[in-house]
């Protein structure tokens, strides 16, 4: 009886390696998706801050702007095409 159990255990080994590769592939795909989502969220944050400042330069009142201020304080350092004065000219919407 133990010989049968041993043979069944050996029969499972050819499937173990492909299953492990499949699991690693799925894990890699999920991590890539998470990175893409985070990058898109960062891009949208930067675009909204840029919109906020562009509308401020146009004289649009804060409560009517469609972007948002740099509430994380990262735009000057982490957003492409942002001026170094974003933090100093930071404005908050008044509701």
Secondary structure, DSSP 8 states (H G I E B T S, - for coil): -HHHHHHHHHHHHHHHHHHHHHHHHHHHHHHHHHHHHHHHHHHHHHHHHHHHHHHHHTT--GGG-SS---TTS-HHHHSTT--TTTTTT------
